[in-house]
Amino acid sequence: MSDNVNTFRWPIRVYYEDTDSGGVVYYANYLKFMERARTEWLRSLGLEQDELIARESVIFAVRSVQVDYLLPARFNEALTVSVGVVEQGRASLTFEQIIRRNDDPVILCQGRIKIACLDSQSFKPRRLPAGVGTIGE
């Protein structure tokens, strides 16, 4: 993913609870950081997930994840999680996400996450709501 002007970024602080006994971020917590950043990306578009459920009867579910853990993040570090839409289907979005220390170009963790848009009752695929995920937003 290229870090261009259309890439959304969200700051994350590493808390003690995010780390393992060695003071390093536990691997599964990177997925939580990415999830939070995607939620804030959606919020930056003026959309709240609870409102989408109530108004449009849609939910988002992770379909697949590919993550590369390159370098460790540690307790109390300030990180930035970037969010970029790289593919868009009728009922899905694929994101590339990168986690770095603030103001550091070195990548700590990167992932490719495919999200499905589903009907909140039947869990069948639904068209993405208007305003969600246009590549280049």
Secondary structure, DSSP 8 states (H G I E B T S, - for coil): ----TT-EEEEEE--GGGB-TTSBB-HHHHHHHHHHHHHHHHHHTT--HHHHHHHH-EEEEEEEEEEEE-S--BTT-EEEEEEEEEEE-SSEEEEEEEEEETT--SEEEEEEEEEEEEETTT--B----TTS--TT-
